[in-house]
Amino acid sequence: MLHAYGGHILSVDLASGHTRREKTDPDYMLQVIGGRGLNSTRLFDELKRDIDPLAPENMLLIGVGPLTGTLLSTSAYMTISGKSPLTGILGDSAAGGFFGPELKQAGYDQIVMTGRSDRPVYLFVADDYVELRDASHLWGKDIWETTAAIRKELNDNAVQIAAIGPAGENLVKYATVACNNSRMCGRTGMGCLFGSKQLKAVAVRGRGQLTMADPLGFLDLCRELDQRILNHPEYEKRNAMGSTLLMKALNGIGILPTRHFQEGLCGYVDSISGERLAEEYKVKNKSCYNCNLHCSRYYLTQAVESEGPEYETLCSYTSRIGIDDLEFALKMNAFLNRMGVDSLSSGETIGWAMECVQRGLLSSDDFDGLDFTWGNTQTVEKLLSMIVYRQGIGDAFAEGTRSLAQRFGRGTEEYALHVKGLDIICGDPRGIKAFGLTYAIASRGGDHLRAEPFFELTERYDEAERRWGVREIADRLADKGKAVLVEHTERQALLTDCLTMCKNVGLSMDILDFDFASQLLQTGTGLKFTAEKVDEALKGVIKRDRLMNIDFGIDASMDTLPKRFTHEPLEKGPSKGQVVPVKEMVKEYYRLRTWDENGKPR
Amino acid sequence: MITLALEKCSGCSRCEVHCSFFHSGKTGRSGARIKVVKIEASGIDFPVICQHCRERYCTRCPEKAIEVGPSGQIIVSPTLCTACGTCETLCPIGAIELYQEIPYVCDLCGGEPRCVRACTLDAIRYEPEVSEAVSLKEFKKGSRGLKPEEKRLRYTLTCSQDLRDNWVSERRG
């Protein structure tokens, strides 16, 4: 008997409505674990490479990890994968909440969707009952309205829903998919992929129960993990502020993106900080399924209420674009959540436009008269609505920064801060070198979550020596040894993604290691997931992702960073004078991966 | 009885998970005797559990399979129960529900409720000395024909109103 896994793979052809339910193959799962590893491998094996991401042939996969929905704390995620409409390479994005566990308890490890429906539909899965339902009446509704409407018509408040908003319907290239209203699959435009298939939502109800191979052994390990979280030195802070603690933390080391990464220090950080948010707007903690960190928050302002925001959204809509109004950022967070727009990619289009205007490369004449002066909240609010509905210049902004800058030319491409089409996150890599390398090599483009080498921020020099034999790894400004760190944490990050666990816990808090995960997998699933077997699976996925991306047109020249981070030293603060020597770091990374000098796996 | 500090609940559902695991060695909402209702649009998370109500609706079991134990907990006799569903129908708040032909209701885990232990926010407490029975009469009205999930939602909407009002007055003056 296969324990802990949902036990089935559900295939849905959205064009014909045909569905198929197959048993999960344990031998196959030993090779891919689950979650992102399962999704990536299916794309590698089955996806036609030279298709338009919006074509019916593109695949839309929802994968859940083997231990998600069990007793294991923080394993609340699910991963959506496909060829990215934003970048044209591998796309995937994960979200927590309650959808992943519900899908597992309904008996599934993965949903595979192909084709394109000829009318708006949503997929309803209740254990072994599967139905494509009409969604014409939901088309145009925002995510919160959609979630409420589906629960109402199914007459069941416990149904878990992953839905898109108007942005996904209108094929905004960085549209999101949301679970529980505010838990976002934010990156690489998986909401756009939903929209292209006329799929409004997936609604799941699982009445089954998940078994574990060795329940008491598994329980002991889960208790150990719980203790690691509760006893973590950052527990109090993370519990109070979640990722928004980074506003002040990153400003403190001079890498808080300010005015589109022109500076790393924000003079008004106290008025937009996680501390202020917790003090003045938060009403209580929120949480994903079975988490004991409870790092999310619910807030009320005079104008809006919502869960969140996470750090990336908060920074994207404050310092990164010169805004000092916290209530405005909270209002935008609610708007982005409702409409289903990625805060990072939308925020980058705005930052790019503001910098281009500052430099006199573009003016309001280029933007339907919108005034892109730093911090202009009216412009931001108006533009976002134009993006969602693709009105006027919003139509160009909806394509993403890379495409936007290509359209305008005139030297504006230099200020489009992306890697492989995915906009850079809110951490200036000049003061965190391993993150810089991560953005350069990440298999979905300029993003930190593929490796989250948080260790370099910890100043744990002895621990760095013990683990890797290089003390400098614990020094954020050093570049020595950072390829070693990234090679390691990239596997660790993939492991959390395969388990569809939380990266904050798995990586930032440094709680999940390979031996521990292998014990969890063995006691949970009963399969022979030795540490070696797990590592082999992870390396296999990383290799296949790279080969697939090469098929999509990636080469070594794209494993780099925007010029700002490699040639323009930060001018002030604790990271003053720093740039990322990305070329050397990437070379070293290839060597450790045993890829050739063109970044091709041997 | 088990009492709630609703303002502290984050909705993580650890209570549910550990309840299910303790009773069956498996996890899943259906196997839990406490069920968290989530209303994302208003930020409310509400663990619904047996209130040891004054009316003792579920004990009007036609097979006499349900009785009240010394700590106020509900005891279902597996031999007398015919899974007729009367208890589920009678409970006005959806705190007892049939799953795989067994009525699932809080049994206080023999005096050491696992939901309480699992909650790291101190939102659920076990207070054995508190036994002042709550009346659920007001929820009985209009509960006929509703599924347990609907009854839990209705109960949650009513019982969370004070908390919502507090938030609004605190943050919006």
Interface residues (C-beta under 8 A of the other chain):
Chain A: G69 T70 L71 S73 F98 Q105 W144 T147 A148 N155 D156 N157 A158 N180 N181 S182 G206 R207 G208 Q209 L210 T211 M212 P215 L219 D226 L230 Y281 V283 K284 N285 K286 S287 C288 Y289 N290 C291 N292 H294 S296 Y298 Y299 L300 T301 Q302 E305 E307
Chain B: E7 K8 C9 S10 G11 C12 S13 R14 V17 H18 S20 F21 S24 G25 K26 T27 G28 R29 S30 G31 K35 V37 K38 I39 E40 A41 S42 G43 D45 Y99 T120 L121 K147 E149 E150 R152 L153 W167 V168 E170 R171 R172
